[in-house]
Amino acid sequence: MAILVFEDGSVFRGKSFGYRGVASGEVIFNTSMMGYQEELTDPSYYGQILVSTYTQIGNTGTTPQDCESDRTYLGGFIVKEYLDYPSNFRSKESLDSFMIRHRVVGMSDIDTRMLVRRLRIKGSMMGIVSSFDEGEDELRKRLQKAPVLVGRDIVTEITAKQAYDFDESRWSIQRGYERMANQDGPMVAVYDFGVKRNILRSLVSAGMRVRVFPCTTPVGELLKSEYKGVVLSNGPGDPVALSYIIENARELIRNNKPILGICLGHQILGLALGGEAIKLKFGHHGANQAVLNVKTHGVEVTVQNHGFAIRPESVQDRVHITHINLNDRTLEGFYHKDRPILSAQHHPEASPGPREAGYLFREFARLVHERA
């Protein structure tokens, strides 16, 4: 038995799977039909409770190759139907076993369609899920003490402990992951706010050498001449709470380094340019978000995972807006008018989802090579 209690007092009951425990956090939903392992290990989900809109979860099992980091970040995972017998030639472990090992609380046999409708109407809410027979009142008391996302610096809790080099390319079914030295390629520095491995792989596959730095690294280290470009990575939480990172981004902008911002990194760039951040009602989480490419007038289906955005009108005098979300007209990408800076709110590295936006890594590589 498992129980989910929301901050508005509503209660849902179902079955327990995964780790037996209690987890609280903002409850959000993801519309992807695949890729639950990548979602579980995406640092941008730190401390949240994720509801999958796809009805059957667990049928492909898990494999170490599909992890986007060394650990899980979700507090809880809620699904309609959990399947404990995976059918997948790549599977090494069941999802239940994976979640137990990584201490992720699971809940199944719940009407996720009704749950998602509630979140769409009311917006993302704080919730607490328990796989124990606890009273609703006790869970409500615990939920009242749970930390919220707004105004909180989560990045320092999950960033790399020390700098490291990364040389793994993107996966292929013929060769899997390969090591690519790229000895003649330019070196780029990645500010780690919760970076996904496939961002690093995409940079390597675009011909660059990659060195990853903790978010607390003094900006002067990244301004050294050996680093021909800087990537501001994805990550969790409220960008406004990261004043020290925003100031570092301003310094990078002033020094005319080629910069690529992704997701949280995109928001950091927007704030560094004087923009305004907003909290979205229920965020964008999924692999089917339609984005308009303003330059080509084409539509790109993108992967997204964020709860905040930058108001387009707050930065449009300093940047060329390149991408707009077709669902709510939020800002999805820009080029700076005078500096070698490009930015995307969506995830061009995918994992999971379509790779239509992957050309952004090649665009960044072009900027880096032009100024190397």
C-alpha positions as CSV (number, residue, x, y, z in Angstrom):
1,M,0.0,0.0,0.0
2,A,1.2,3.6,-0.8
3,I,-0.4,7.0,-0.1
4,L,0.1,10.4,-1.8
5,V,-1.0,13.6,0.0
6,F,-1.0,17.0,-1.7
7,E,-0.6,20.4,-0.1
8,D,-4.3,21.2,-1.0
9,G,-5.4,18.3,1.2
10,S,-6.2,15.8,-1.6
11,V,-5.2,12.1,-1.0
12,F,-4.5,9.3,-3.5
13,R,-3.9,5.7,-2.6
14,G,-2.2,2.9,-4.6
15,K,0.4,0.1,-4.4
16,S,4.0,0.5,-3.4
17,F,7.0,-0.5,-5.5
18,G,10.7,0.4,-5.5
19,Y,12.2,1.7,-2.3
20,R,10.0,1.6,0.8
21,G,10.1,5.0,2.3
22,V,8.8,8.5,2.4
23,A,9.5,11.3,-0.1
24,S,8.3,14.9,-0.4
25,G,8.7,17.4,-3.1
26,E,7.0,19.3,-5.9
27,V,4.8,16.9,-7.9
28,I,5.2,17.3,-11.7
29,F,4.3,15.1,-14.7
30,N,6.2,14.0,-17.8
31,T,4.6,13.2,-21.1
32,S,7.3,11.0,-22.6
33,M,6.4,7.5,-23.7
34,M,9.9,6.2,-23.0
35,G,13.1,7.0,-21.1
36,Y,12.1,6.6,-17.5
37,Q,15.6,5.6,-16.5
38,E,17.1,8.8,-18.0
39,E,14.4,10.8,-16.1
40,L,15.3,9.1,-12.9
41,T,19.0,10.0,-13.3
42,D,18.5,13.5,-14.6
43,P,19.8,16.0,-12.0
44,S,17.2,18.5,-13.1
45,Y,14.6,16.4,-11.3
46,Y,16.4,16.8,-7.9
47,G,13.9,16.2,-5.1
48,Q,10.8,16.2,-7.2
49,I,8.0,13.6,-7.4
50,L,7.4,12.6,-11.0
51,V,4.1,11.3,-12.5
52,S,4.4,9.4,-15.8
53,T,1.5,10.0,-18.2
54,Y,2.5,6.8,-20.1
55,T,0.4,4.0,-18.8
56,Q,2.9,1.1,-18.5
57,I,6.3,1.6,-16.9
58,G,9.0,-1.0,-16.3
59,N,8.6,-3.1,-19.4
60,T,12.1,-2.2,-20.8
61,G,14.0,-2.7,-17.5
62,T,17.1,-0.7,-16.8
63,T,20.7,-0.8,-18.1
64,P,23.8,1.2,-16.9
65,Q,24.2,2.6,-20.4
66,D,21.0,4.7,-20.0
67,C,22.0,6.5,-16.9
68,E,22.4,10.3,-17.3
69,S,24.5,10.6,-14.1
70,D,25.9,8.3,-11.3
71,R,22.8,8.4,-9.2
72,T,19.0,9.1,-9.1
73,Y,17.6,12.5,-8.2
74,L,13.9,11.9,-8.0
75,G,12.3,11.6,-4.6
76,G,9.3,9.6,-5.9
77,F,8.0,8.1,-9.1
78,I,4.3,7.5,-9.7
79,V,2.9,5.3,-12.5
80,K,-0.4,3.8,-13.5
81,E,0.9,0.3,-14.1
82,Y,4.3,-1.1,-13.1
83,L,5.5,-4.1,-15.0
84,D,8.1,-6.3,-13.2
85,Y,9.1,-8.5,-16.1
86,P,11.1,-6.5,-18.6
87,S,11.4,-7.6,-22.2
88,N,14.5,-5.9,-23.7
89,F,17.8,-7.4,-24.9
90,R,19.7,-4.5,-23.2
91,S,18.1,-4.8,-19.8
92,K,20.3,-5.7,-16.9
93,E,18.0,-5.0,-13.9
94,S,14.3,-4.5,-13.2
95,L,13.1,-1.0,-12.5
96,D,11.9,-2.1,-9.1
97,S,15.4,-3.4,-8.2
98,F,17.0,-0.2,-9.6
99,M,14.7,2.0,-7.5
100,I,15.3,0.0,-4.4
101,R,19.1,0.3,-4.9
102,H,18.8,4.0,-5.5
103,R,16.2,4.7,-2.8
104,V,13.5,6.1,-5.0
105,V,9.9,5.6,-3.6
106,G,7.5,4.3,-6.1
107,M,3.7,4.2,-6.3
108,S,1.5,2.4,-8.9
109,D,-2.1,1.4,-9.5
110,I,-3.3,5.0,-9.4
111,D,-5.4,7.0,-11.9
112,T,-2.6,9.1,-13.4
113,R,-4.8,10.7,-15.9
114,M,-7.0,12.2,-13.1
115,L,-3.8,13.2,-11.3
116,V,-2.3,14.9,-14.3
117,R,-5.6,16.8,-14.9
118,R,-5.5,18.1,-11.4
119,L,-1.9,19.3,-11.8
120,R,-2.8,21.0,-15.1
121,I,-5.7,22.8,-13.5
122,K,-4.1,23.7,-10.2
123,G,-0.5,23.8,-11.2
124,S,2.5,21.9,-9.7
125,M,1.9,21.3,-6.0
126,M,4.0,20.1,-3.1
127,G,3.2,16.5,-2.2
128,I,4.4,13.6,0.0
129,V,4.4,9.9,-0.9
130,S,4.7,7.1,1.6
131,S,4.9,3.4,1.2
132,F,4.1,2.9,4.9
133,D,0.8,2.8,6.7
134,E,1.0,6.4,8.0
135,G,-2.0,8.6,8.9
136,E,-2.9,11.5,6.5
137,D,-2.6,14.1,9.3
138,E,1.0,13.0,10.1
139,L,2.0,13.2,6.4
140,R,0.4,16.7,6.1
141,K,2.5,17.8,9.1
142,R,5.7,16.4,7.5
143,L,4.8,18.1,4.1
144,Q,4.5,21.5,5.8
145,K,8.1,21.3,6.8
146,A,9.4,20.1,3.3
147,P,11.6,22.6,1.5
148,V,10.2,24.3,-1.7
149,L,12.0,25.0,-4.9
150,V,11.5,28.8,-5.1
151,G,14.4,30.8,-3.7
152,R,16.5,27.7,-3.0
153,D,20.0,27.0,-4.3
154,I,20.0,23.3,-5.1
155,V,22.9,23.4,-7.6
156,T,25.6,23.4,-4.9
157,E,24.2,20.1,-3.5
158,I,24.6,18.2,-6.8
159,T,27.5,19.8,-8.7
160,A,30.8,17.9,-9.3
161,K,33.1,17.9,-6.3
162,Q,36.1,18.6,-8.5
163,A,37.0,19.2,-12.1
164,Y,37.3,16.3,-14.5
165,D,37.8,15.5,-18.2
166,F,35.2,13.7,-20.3
167,D,35.9,12.0,-23.6
168,E,32.9,9.6,-24.3
169,S,30.9,10.0,-27.5
170,R,27.2,9.5,-28.1
171,W,25.9,5.9,-28.1
172,S,25.4,3.9,-31.3
173,I,23.8,0.4,-31.6
174,Q,26.9,-0.7,-33.6
175,R,29.6,0.5,-31.3
176,G,27.9,1.6,-28.0
177,Y,29.9,4.4,-26.4
178,E,33.4,5.1,-27.6
179,R,36.3,7.2,-26.3
180,M,37.2,10.1,-28.5
181,A,40.4,11.9,-27.7
182,N,39.8,14.8,-30.1
183,Q,43.4,15.8,-29.6
184,D,43.2,18.5,-32.3
185,G,39.9,19.8,-31.1
186,P,39.3,23.0,-29.0
187,M,38.9,22.6,-25.3
188,V,35.6,23.8,-23.8
189,A,34.7,24.3,-20.1
190,V,31.4,23.1,-18.8
191,Y,29.9,24.7,-15.7
192,D,28.2,21.9,-14.0
193,F,24.8,22.9,-12.5
194,G,23.6,19.3,-12.8
195,V,24.9,18.3,-16.2
196,K,23.5,15.3,-18.1
197,R,26.0,13.0,-19.6
198,N,24.5,13.2,-23.0
199,I,25.3,17.0,-23.1
200,L,29.0,16.1,-22.6
201,R,28.8,13.3,-25.1
202,S,27.2,15.6,-27.7
203,L,30.0,18.1,-27.2
204,V,32.6,15.4,-27.7
205,S,30.9,14.1,-30.7
206,A,30.9,17.6,-32.2
207,G,34.7,17.5,-32.1
208,M,35.5,19.3,-28.9
209,R,37.6,18.3,-25.8
210,V,35.5,18.7,-22.6
211,R,36.5,19.6,-19.1
212,V,33.8,19.9,-16.4
213,F,34.0,22.3,-13.5
214,P,32.0,22.6,-10.2
215,C,29.6,25.5,-10.1
216,T,31.7,27.1,-7.3
217,T,34.8,27.3,-9.6
218,P,36.0,31.0,-9.8
219,V,35.1,32.4,-13.2
220,G,38.7,33.3,-13.7
221,E,39.6,29.6,-14.2
222,L,37.1,29.4,-17.1
223,L,38.5,32.6,-18.7
224,K,42.0,31.0,-19.2
225,S,43.1,31.0,-22.8
226,E,43.1,27.2,-23.1
227,Y,39.3,27.2,-22.9
228,K,37.9,28.3,-26.2
229,G,34.2,28.2,-25.1
230,V,32.0,27.8,-22.1
231,V,28.8,25.7,-21.6
232,L,26.3,26.6,-18.9
233,S,24.6,23.3,-18.2
234,N,21.1,22.2,-17.3
235,G,20.2,21.8,-13.6
236,P,17.4,22.0,-11.1
237,G,15.5,24.7,-9.3
238,D,15.1,28.4,-9.2
239,P,17.6,30.4,-11.4
240,V,17.0,33.6,-9.4
241,A,18.5,32.0,-6.3
242,L,21.8,31.5,-8.1
243,S,23.1,35.1,-7.8
244,Y,26.8,34.0,-7.7
245,I,26.4,32.0,-10.9
246,I,24.5,34.9,-12.6
247,E,27.4,37.2,-11.8
248,N,29.9,34.7,-13.2
249,A,27.9,34.5,-16.4
250,R,28.0,38.4,-16.7
251,E,31.8,38.2,-16.4
252,L,31.9,35.5,-19.1
253,I,29.7,37.6,-21.4
254,R,31.9,40.7,-20.9
255,N,35.0,38.7,-21.9
256,N,33.4,37.7,-25.3
257,K,33.9,33.9,-24.8
258,P,31.6,31.7,-27.0
259,I,28.9,30.5,-24.7
260,L,26.2,27.8,-25.0
261,G,23.4,27.8,-22.4
262,I,21.1,24.8,-22.0
263,C,17.9,24.8,-19.8
264,L,19.0,26.3,-16.4
265,G,22.1,27.6,-18.2
266,H,19.8,29.4,-20.7
267,Q,17.9,31.0,-17.8
268,I,21.1,32.0,-16.1
269,L,22.2,33.8,-19.4
270,G,18.8,35.5,-19.6
271,L,19.1,36.8,-16.1
272,A,22.7,37.9,-16.7
273,L,21.5,39.9,-19.6
274,G,19.0,41.7,-17.5
275,G,16.0,39.4,-18.2
276,E,13.2,38.4,-15.9
277,A,12.4,34.8,-14.8
278,I,9.0,33.4,-14.1
279,K,7.7,30.2,-12.4
280,L,5.6,28.2,-14.9
281,K,2.2,26.8,-13.7
282,F,3.2,23.2,-14.3
283,G,6.4,23.4,-16.2
284,H,7.5,21.6,-19.4
285,H,8.5,18.0,-18.9
286,G,8.5,15.6,-21.8
287,A,9.8,14.6,-25.2
288,N,7.1,16.0,-27.4
289,Q,7.2,19.8,-26.9
290,A,6.7,21.7,-30.2
291,V,9.0,24.6,-30.7
292,L,9.0,27.1,-33.6
293,N,12.4,27.8,-35.2
294,V,11.9,31.5,-36.0
295,K,14.6,31.5,-38.6
296,T,13.5,28.5,-40.7
297,H,9.8,28.7,-39.7
298,G,10.0,25.0,-39.1
299,V,8.7,23.2,-36.1
300,E,11.0,21.1,-34.0
301,V,9.8,18.5,-31.5
302,T,12.0,18.9,-28.4
303,V,12.8,17.4,-25.1
304,Q,12.2,19.6,-22.1
305,N,12.4,19.6,-18.3
306,H,12.0,22.8,-16.5
307,G,9.7,24.7,-14.2
308,F,11.0,28.3,-14.8
309,A,11.3,30.4,-18.0
310,I,12.6,33.8,-19.1
311,R,10.1,36.4,-20.3
312,P,10.9,37.0,-24.0
313,E,10.1,40.7,-23.8
314,S,12.7,41.2,-21.0
315,V,15.7,40.3,-23.2
316,Q,14.5,41.0,-26.8
317,D,16.4,44.3,-27.1
318,R,19.7,42.4,-26.5
319,V,19.2,39.1,-28.3
320,H,17.7,37.7,-31.5
321,I,14.9,35.3,-30.4
322,T,15.4,32.0,-32.3
323,H,12.9,29.6,-30.8
324,I,9.4,30.0,-29.3
325,N,7.3,27.3,-27.5
326,L,4.2,26.8,-29.6
327,N,2.1,25.7,-26.6
328,D,2.5,28.8,-24.4
329,R,4.8,31.2,-26.4
330,T,7.6,31.0,-23.8
331,L,11.2,31.7,-24.8
332,E,13.0,28.6,-26.1
333,G,16.2,30.0,-27.6
334,F,18.2,33.1,-28.6
335,Y,21.4,34.4,-30.2
336,H,23.1,37.4,-28.7
337,K,23.1,40.4,-31.1
338,D,26.7,41.3,-30.5
339,R,28.4,38.4,-28.7
340,P,29.1,34.7,-29.6
341,I,26.3,33.4,-27.4
342,L,23.5,30.9,-28.2
343,S,21.1,29.5,-25.8
344,A,18.2,26.9,-25.7
345,Q,15.6,26.3,-23.0
346,H,15.0,22.8,-24.4
347,H,17.4,19.9,-24.4
348,P,19.3,19.4,-27.7
349,E,21.1,16.4,-26.3
350,A,17.7,14.5,-26.0
351,S,18.1,11.3,-23.9
352,P,15.3,10.5,-24.0
353,G,13.5,11.8,-27.0
354,P,13.9,13.2,-30.5
355,R,17.3,14.7,-31.6
356,E,15.9,17.4,-33.9
357,A,17.6,20.1,-31.9
358,G,21.1,18.4,-31.9
359,Y,22.4,20.9,-34.5
360,L,22.8,23.4,-31.7
361,F,26.0,21.6,-30.6
362,R,27.4,22.0,-34.2
363,E,26.4,25.7,-34.1
364,F,28.3,26.1,-30.9
365,A,31.3,24.2,-32.3
366,R,31.3,26.5,-35.2
367,L,31.4,29.6,-32.9
368,V,34.3,28.0,-30.9
369,H,36.3,27.2,-34.0
370,E,35.9,30.7,-35.4
371,R,37.5,32.1,-32.3
372,A,39.9,29.4,-31.4
